[in-house]
Amino acid sequence: LFFDKMIPNIYSGDILNNQEILTWMTEQAEGSHIEQISSKILEKLKKKYDDVTVVFYDKEEEGRRGLIQDLEEIDHILEKEGIPLVMMQNREEGTKWGLQNFPGIVHFQYKEPYLYQGDMWDIRKD
C-alpha cells in the first residue's frame, strides 16, 4: 500500500519482483496518479467525503493508458475542489452501482450514486 492524501493505493503486481515494486513506488511518490482502491476503501471514502468520484474499469480494456492520462487532467481540477478521484478494477462493484458499460464513472454525492452518461473513450468532448 502507498498512501496519498490519506487514500491507500494498492499494489497489485508481482510481490517477488523487486524492480517492479521499486518502479511502482517511485511512480506513486513522484507522479500525479489516480489511486486504485478496493470496495472496502470506497465505503470509507464515502463516509469521509461528501463527494467521491470513482472510475470503474476492466484491466483488459484497450486504450486504458490514454483514458487514464485524460482522467489525470480531471483529477487536478477535482483535487482543487477537495473531491477524490479514484479507480476500481471491479466490474461487479461497478454493476452494483448501475454501470452497464466499462470503463464508467460513478460520482457519489452524499453517498448517492450518479452515473456519468457520456462517452468514456472521448471525455474531452463532453
Secondary structure, DSSP 4 states (H G I P E B T S, - for coil): -EEETTEEE---S-TT-HHHHHHHHHHHHHS--PEE--HHHHHHHHHH-SEEEEEE--TT-TTHHHHHHHHHHHHHHHHHTT--EEEE--HHHHHHTT--SSSEEEEEETTEEEE--S-GGGTTT-
